[in-house]
Amino acid sequence: MEPQLQLKRIAAAITFVVAASTTVYAQGSGKIAGKVTNVKTGETIAGVTVKVLGTSRVGSSDVTGNYNIPAVPAGKYTLEFSYLGFATKQITDVEIKDKDVTNLDVVLDNSEGKVLDQVVITGTFKKESIGALYAQQKNSISISDGISAEVIKKTPDKNTGEVLKRVSGASVQDNKFIIIRGLSDRYNSALLNNSPLPSTESDRKAFSFDIIPSSLIDNIVISKTASADLPGDLTGGAINVKTKDFPDRKSFEVSVGLGYNSLSTFKDFYGNKRSAGNYFATLNPDNKLPNSFPGSFQDYSNLNLSDKVNYSKQFKNTWVTEKLGKVLPAQNAQITFGNSYLLSNAGKLGIIGSLSYRNSETISPEVRNDFNTLDQGKDLKIFSYNDTYYRFNSNIGALGNISYIKDDLKLSFKNIFNQGLEQSYTQREGWFDDGTKEMRKVTLLETVQKRMFNSVFDGEYLLNNDKQSKLSWNLSYSNVNVDQPDLRRTIYSKKEGSDPNSPYSASVGTIPSPSGAGRFYSTLNENIYGGAVNWSISTKLLGQEQTFKTGILKQNKKRTVDARVLAYRDLSESTADQKNLLAMPLDKIFAPDNISNKTLVLEDITNPDNYYEGTGDLNAAFAMLSGKVTEKLKASLGVRYENYKEKLLTGNLNSSEENNVNNTYNDFLPSLNLTYELNPKTNLRFSFSNTLARAQFRELASFSFYDFVTGITKKGNPDVKRTRISNFDLRYEFYPSLGKLISVSAFYKDLKDPIESNIISGSSPASKLMSFTNAPKAYILGGEIEIRHDFGFIDPDTEFFKNLVFSTNAAIMKSEVNFEGSQPTMENKRSLYGQSPFLLNFGLQYSSDRLFDANLFFNRIGRRIDIVGFGRYENANFISEYPDIFEAPRSVLDFQLSKRIISKKAELKLNIGNLLDSKSIFYQDVDKSGRYNEAGDRLINSIQYGRNVSLSFGYRF
């Protein structure tokens, strides 16, 4: 049997099992679908009559502005769009193909007394095309940038997090956390289908965008200026990811892929033995606290030694590390199904579902150093380590959307679930100097499971067709759970210069310590409930059409974090017994046989502050008016009010009130967006807005956490206040033709009480305590440019040049935070913590239906402060004792080659990531050159990633 015929039969069988479609095409017929938009306001229009001239086929746009006309005989037609008060538009040469969907978006004009020429568009256009997205940008009330599903498909990226770095002014950390205009994630907001997303991280306001499959994205829009209907805590930008509602055709897609890493694949991998569930992102039961273990520090501490020994014996011996074989290629798979169903009551049902799986093993070599104060010498090190990180990752995800629409009503129920597991084993060798230099071998074993669920029920209802009066609402629930069981740590050491044959000894002392051998357990659980109602209506003001919009929002979140810190204590009666015991391998030292009242026992050294409970209650309301002031000038004026109450209890009920938080903030946030149309292809934009940035619970809680990898203790500050920001933006944008854009922007941000990371006074390089504080003020001044254009200007008649497109996104920024002497250990004026001075994205893309698609992408960010140093002032001059640690610029070059095969139903993709094999470098700029100089600067940390090569195959049935 021919392979192609066999594949077709398999496809038919799978499709039948997955779903029975009620959408059918008439013999020799296709479908026409798209969206109708008001060219003046950018709002969609409901109730537009759409006729296929020369046939009896007719339809109308629904409450969302979308239309869909099935069973149109194959051929070329003229489509007519008409609506009371708008000029009728006819579009010729619209081709309908057999068993295919033709996507056509149109804009209508309702200029009074103006006779529009007939607009003629030849060919077909996809709803998610670049041109349609840029048209949305041109008509949007705020300054925005975006990326469409079509562009996402052409990048070397598998998920939304990776592709976001292609957007102008954006960069991404760890391929999942977005930074807009160089601003750290605290200044950005994340939305999914217009509903705020929870933070997936325990220590920062950040959403892990890598959990959203790119194949289900309709488009992503980043609003870089505020409007009253957007969250008040956006300063860098609001990232709105919109998933598809009603698939234009039945689709069942399967994709599988394998990945190779030059540093990891086929190399020896070490770590703990895994359970079968680990491969599906579930925890190994052996890593959990014993069920009978006392539930609190007080309960355990009050036990006698014999009881402590008995409980200590109940812990599984999870210290065993071994060779687990060779690193296999990374694996990923995804199944996606979508369809729309015409119901008997003339309604329509849309269903989209996706299941995804990822699995990988990586080996990452790192160099890690730390140094003493500069006055003791530039090269005086505290420690010098060579680390090897063995990481196992597994991830499962599911997305399920169901939507219903009939006449003037649309309802949607959208859900996303993701669960990831990371198991890591760190081997460290080197030395530490605390006065007596000692050689060290360090072991760190860690398991972290993260789980996120987000569910949104939303709807739209058209109250008045003539005035386009629309009511929309949503109810949402989110849950974030982070479980970190059984972080195991220990240090083997011996004095430098001792007998080479003398053994290393494990760090188990007579006094238990968080930096010594022990176990750490923590859990985080956060629930967020939200609801919003918005109403909009089209009206006339000063002879121009306007859209008035108002709404209210309620969101309540509650987070609880609990940690247990356990450390081993040495009870040996003789030095000889101690030496013999502590020289054994880890799995022998901590075996149950060596847990007794004469050897080792676990002590609970949990601090009461290792527990906190926080609540945040947000109540918001807004009103805004958008539309044309004149034929050339469009304006949006609005105000948003936000009432926010935050409460946080650290420790138990008996803890001191100074560690607790009880704040209420009331903020009025005005916004003004002006757009002047210089000509039909060019806009000039101005924006002013007030926004804010709130402290995260972790930054407020007096929760001390010792980072075993860096040796830094981190603690929150209950006195931290929210930041208030005034934003000014100016942008020139030129749209030469469909899919092309040239824009230049300038922006200024004035920050009051910006939240900064700081080293607490009294710290030393060997014992750093980091916290958070408010600086009195700061500012950011910057500009950005975006260009997207093909090479058709070289020869417009040559297909190669028309299919070759280049894109450039660049931003340059200057920031300064001013402490005005409020922090005696910190320099008064420096760059904002985490702020990059520049961002650069460059892309070269070639696309041909007959040949192949090829893409080359380059990304680079400017250096930014990773850890704030400390010093002192002498005679008004700042003396840096421990300089700031910078993350050096890193250049990333990615390449992708793809080819459609098997009657264009399948696609084969080859991705090569990090072609330059660039690594991350963190350093102290001792010579103050502004760049990393290996000879003159201090290298704190360097991380190698290796080159990545992946091959994926996808098939659409």
VENPE-V336066 format. One record per pair of residues at least 24 apart in sequence whose C-alpha atoms are under 7 Angstrom apart, sorted by the first residue. I is the first residue (numbers start at 0). GAP is how many residues later the second one is. Records with the same first field share a line. If there is no record, write none. Layout:
# VENPE-V336066
I->GAP + GAP
This chain:
# VENPE-V336066
10->946
14->237
21->319 + 320
22->317 + 318 + 319
24->46 + 74
25->45
27->45 + 46 + 70
28->42 + 43 + 44 + 45 + 68 + 69 + 70
29->40 + 41 + 42 + 43 + 44 + 66 + 67 + 68 + 69 + 70 + 71
30->38 + 39 + 40 + 41 + 65 + 69 + 70 + 71
31->36 + 37 + 38 + 69 + 70 + 71
32->34 + 35 + 36 + 69 + 70 + 71
33->32 + 33 + 34 + 69 + 70 + 71 + 93
34->30 + 31 + 32 + 70 + 71
35->29 + 30 + 69 + 70 + 71
36->69 + 70 + 71
37->69 + 70 + 71
38->68 + 69 + 70
39->69
40->98 + 586
41->94 + 97 + 98
45->419
46->418
47->33 + 34 + 35
48->32 + 33 + 34
49->29 + 30 + 31 + 32
50->28 + 29 + 30
51->25 + 26 + 27 + 28
52->24 + 25 + 26
61->345 + 346
62->345 + 346 + 347 + 398 + 399
73->24
84->25
85->24
86->29
88->29 + 30
89->28 + 29 + 30
90->28 + 29 + 30
91->28 + 29 + 30
92->29 + 30
93->28 + 29 + 30
94->28 + 29
100->147 + 148
102->24
127->90 + 91
129->609
130->607 + 608
133->605
140->495 + 532
141->81 + 83 + 84 + 85 + 531
142->80 + 81 + 82
143->77 + 78 + 79 + 80
144->76 + 77 + 78
145->74 + 75 + 76
146->72 + 73 + 74
147->70 + 71 + 72
148->68 + 69 + 70
151->62
153->701
154->700 + 741
155->738 + 739 + 740 + 755
157->56
158->51 + 53 + 54 + 55
159->49 + 50 + 52 + 53 + 54
160->48 + 49
161->48
165->675
167->618 + 641 + 642
168->615 + 640 + 641 + 642 + 670
175->32 + 33 + 34
176->29 + 30 + 31 + 32
179->56 + 57
180->55 + 630
181->653 + 654 + 655
182->53 + 651 + 652
183->650 + 651
185->507
186->46 + 47 + 48 + 49 + 506
187->45 + 46 + 47 + 48 + 49 + 50
188->44 + 45 + 48 + 49 + 50
189->48 + 49 + 50
190->48 + 49 + 50
191->48 + 49 + 50
192->47 + 48 + 49 + 50
193->46
197->280
199->252 + 280
202->495
203->492
204->491
210->186 + 207
215->27 + 28
216->25 + 26 + 27
217->24 + 25 + 26
224->462
225->445 + 463
226->411 + 444
227->394 + 395 + 396 + 410 + 411 + 412 + 443
228->393
231->459 + 460
232->458 + 459 + 460
233->457 + 458
234->456
244->105 + 158
245->93 + 94 + 104 + 105
246->91 + 92 + 93 + 103
247->92
248->90 + 91
249->88 + 89 + 90
250->86 + 87 + 88 + 705 + 706
251->84 + 85 + 86 + 704 + 705
252->82 + 83 + 84 + 701 + 702 + 703 + 704
253->80 + 81 + 82 + 700 + 701 + 702
254->78 + 79 + 80 + 697 + 698 + 699 + 700
255->76 + 77 + 78 + 696 + 697 + 698
256->74 + 75 + 76 + 693 + 694 + 695 + 696
257->71 + 72 + 73 + 74 + 692 + 693 + 694
258->70 + 71 + 72 + 689 + 690 + 691 + 692
259->69 + 70 + 688 + 689 + 690
260->685 + 686 + 687 + 688
261->684 + 685 + 686
262->100 + 683
263->63 + 98 + 99
264->62 + 63 + 64
265->60 + 61 + 62
266->59 + 60
267->55 + 57 + 58 + 59
268->54 + 55 + 56 + 57 + 58 + 121
269->51 + 52 + 53 + 54 + 120
270->50 + 51 + 52 + 53 + 154
271->48 + 49 + 50
278->115
279->114 + 115 + 116
280->113 + 114 + 115 + 138 + 139 + 140
281->139
285->30
286->198 + 199
287->197 + 198
289->24 + 25
296->307 + 309
299->304
300->303
304->292
305->291
307->293
308->286 + 287 + 288 + 292
311->283 + 289 + 290
312->279 + 282
316->270 + 273 + 274
318->267 + 268
319->267
326->34
329->29 + 30 + 31
330->27 + 28 + 29
331->25 + 26 + 27
332->24 + 25
345->60
346->58 + 59
347->56 + 57 + 58
348->54 + 55 + 56
349->52 + 53 + 54
350->50 + 51 + 52
351->48 + 49 + 50
352->46 + 47 + 48
353->44 + 45 + 46
354->42 + 43 + 44
355->40 + 41 + 42
356->38 + 39 + 40
357->36 + 37 + 38
358->34 + 35 + 36
359->32 + 33 + 34
360->30 + 31 + 32
361->28 + 29 + 30
362->25 + 26 + 27 + 28
363->24 + 25 + 26 + 580 + 581
364->24 + 578 + 579
365->575 + 576 + 577 + 578
366->574 + 575 + 576
367->572 + 573 + 574
368->570 + 571 + 572
369->570
370->394
371->393
372->392 + 508 + 509
373->507 + 508
374->506
381->50 + 51 + 384
382->48 + 49 + 50
383->46 + 47 + 48
384->43 + 44 + 45 + 46
385->42 + 43 + 44
386->39 + 40 + 41 + 42
387->38 + 39 + 40
388->35 + 36 + 37 + 38
389->34 + 35 + 36
390->31 + 32 + 33 + 34
391->30 + 31 + 32
392->28 + 29 + 30
393->26 + 27 + 28
394->24 + 25 + 26
395->24
407->53 + 54
408->51 + 52 + 53
409->49 + 50 + 51
410->47 + 48 + 49
411->45 + 46 + 47
412->43 + 44 + 45
413->41 + 42 + 43
414->39 + 40 + 41
415->37 + 38 + 39
416->35 + 36 + 37
417->33 + 34 + 35
418->31 + 32 + 33
419->29 + 30 + 31
420->27 + 28 + 29
421->25 + 26 + 27
422->24 + 25
436->58 + 59
437->55 + 56 + 57 + 58
438->54 + 55 + 56 + 57
439->51 + 52 + 53 + 54
440->50 + 51 + 52
441->48 + 49 + 50
442->46 + 47 + 48
443->44 + 45 + 46
444->42 + 43 + 44
445->40 + 41 + 42
446->37 + 38 + 39 + 40
447->35 + 36 + 37
448->33 + 34 + 35
449->31 + 32 + 33
450->29 + 30 + 31
451->27 + 28 + 29
452->25 + 26 + 27
453->24 + 25
466->70 + 71 + 72
467->69 + 70
468->67 + 68 + 69
469->65 + 66 + 67
470->63 + 64 + 65
471->61 + 62 + 63
472->59 + 60 + 61
473->57 + 58 + 59
474->55 + 56 + 57
475->53 + 54 + 55
476->51 + 52 + 53
477->49 + 50 + 51
478->47 + 48 + 49
479->45 + 46 + 47
480->43 + 44 + 45
481->41 + 42 + 43
482->39 + 40 + 41
483->37 + 38 + 39
484->35 + 36 + 37
485->33 + 34 + 35
486->32 + 33 + 34
487->30 + 31 + 32
488->28 + 29 + 30
489->26 + 27 + 28
490->25 + 26
502->80
503->79
504->74 + 77 + 78
505->76 + 77
507->60 + 61 + 62
508->60 + 61
509->59 + 60 + 61
510->58
511->55 + 56 + 57 + 91
512->54
513->53
514->193
515->51
516->50 + 51
517->48 + 49 + 50
518->46 + 47 + 48
519->44 + 45 + 46
520->42 + 43 + 44
521->40 + 41 + 42
522->38 + 39 + 40
523->36 + 37 + 38
524->34 + 35 + 36
525->31 + 32 + 33 + 34
526->30 + 31 + 32
527->28 + 29 + 30
528->26 + 27 + 28
529->24 + 25 + 26
530->24
543->84 + 85
544->82 + 83
545->79 + 80 + 81 + 82
546->78 + 79 + 80
547->76 + 77 + 78
548->74 + 75 + 76
549->72 + 73 + 74
550->70 + 71 + 72
551->68 + 69 + 70
552->66 + 67 + 68
553->64 + 65 + 66
554->62 + 63 + 64
555->60 + 61 + 62
556->58 + 59 + 60
557->56 + 57 + 58
558->54 + 55 + 56
559->52 + 53 + 54
560->50 + 51 + 52
561->48 + 49 + 50
562->47 + 48
563->42
564->39 + 40 + 41
565->36 + 37 + 38 + 39 + 40
566->35 + 36 + 37 + 38
567->32 + 33 + 34 + 35
568->31 + 32 + 33 + 34
569->29 + 30 + 31
570->26 + 27 + 28 + 29
571->26 + 27
572->25
607->43 + 44
608->41 + 42 + 93 + 94
609->41 + 93 + 94
610->39 + 40
611->36 + 37 + 38 + 39 + 89
612->35 + 36 + 37
613->33 + 34 + 35 + 83
614->31 + 32 + 33
615->28 + 29 + 30 + 31
616->27 + 28 + 29
617->24 + 25 + 26 + 27
618->24 + 25
631->44 + 45
632->42 + 43 + 44
633->40 + 41 + 42
634->38 + 39 + 40
635->36 + 37 + 38
636->34 + 35 + 36
637->32 + 33 + 34
638->29 + 30 + 31 + 32
639->28 + 29 + 30
640->26 + 27 + 28
641->24 + 25 + 26
642->24
649->51 + 52
658->43 + 59
659->58
660->57
680->53 + 54 + 55
681->51 + 52 + 53
682->49 + 50 + 51
683->47 + 48 + 49
684->45 + 46 + 47
685->43 + 44 + 45
686->41 + 42 + 43
687->39 + 40 + 41
688->37 + 38 + 39
689->35 + 36 + 37
690->33 + 34 + 35
691->30 + 31 + 32 + 33
692->29 + 30 + 31
693->28 + 29
694->25 + 26 + 27
698->73
711->55 + 56 + 57
712->55 + 56 + 57
713->55 + 56 + 57
714->55 + 56
715->55 + 56
716->54 + 55
719->53 + 54
720->53
722->28 + 29 + 30 + 31 + 32
723->27 + 28 + 29
724->24 + 25 + 26 + 27
725->24 + 25
739->48 + 49
740->46 + 47 + 48
741->44 + 45 + 46
742->42 + 43 + 44
743->40 + 41 + 42
744->38 + 39 + 40
745->36 + 37 + 38
746->34 + 35 + 36
747->32 + 33 + 34
748->30 + 31 + 32
749->28 + 29 + 30
750->26 + 27 + 28
751->24 + 25 + 26
752->24
753->24
755->77
756->111
757->110
758->109 + 110 + 111
760->64
764->117
774->43 + 44
775->42 + 43
776->40 + 41
777->38 + 39 + 40
778->36 + 37 + 38
779->33 + 34 + 35 + 36
780->32 + 33 + 34
781->30 + 31 + 32
782->28 + 29 + 30
783->26 + 27 + 28
784->24 + 25 + 26
785->24
802->43 + 44 + 45
803->41 + 42 + 43
804->39 + 40 + 41
805->37 + 38 + 39
806->35 + 36 + 37
807->33 + 34 + 35
808->31 + 32 + 33
809->29 + 30 + 31
810->27 + 28 + 29
811->25 + 26 + 27
812->24 + 25
823->48
824->45 + 46 + 47
825->44 + 45
826->51
832->32
833->30 + 31 + 32
834->29 + 30
835->25 + 26 + 27 + 28
836->25 + 26
837->24
851->46 + 47
852->44 + 45 + 46
853->42 + 43 + 44
854->40 + 41 + 42
855->38 + 39 + 40
856->36 + 37 + 38
857->34 + 35 + 36
858->32 + 33 + 34
859->29 + 30 + 31 + 32
860->28 + 29
861->27
862->24 + 25 + 26
882->41
883->40
884->37 + 38 + 39
885->36 + 37 + 38
886->34 + 35 + 36
887->32 + 33 + 34 + 44
889->28 + 29 + 30
890->27
891->24 + 26
904->50 + 51
905->48 + 49 + 50
906->46 + 47 + 48
907->44 + 45 + 46
908->42 + 43 + 44
909->40 + 41 + 42
910->38 + 39 + 40
911->36 + 37 + 38
912->34 + 35 + 36
913->33 + 34
914->32
916->29 + 30
918->24 + 25 + 26
919->24
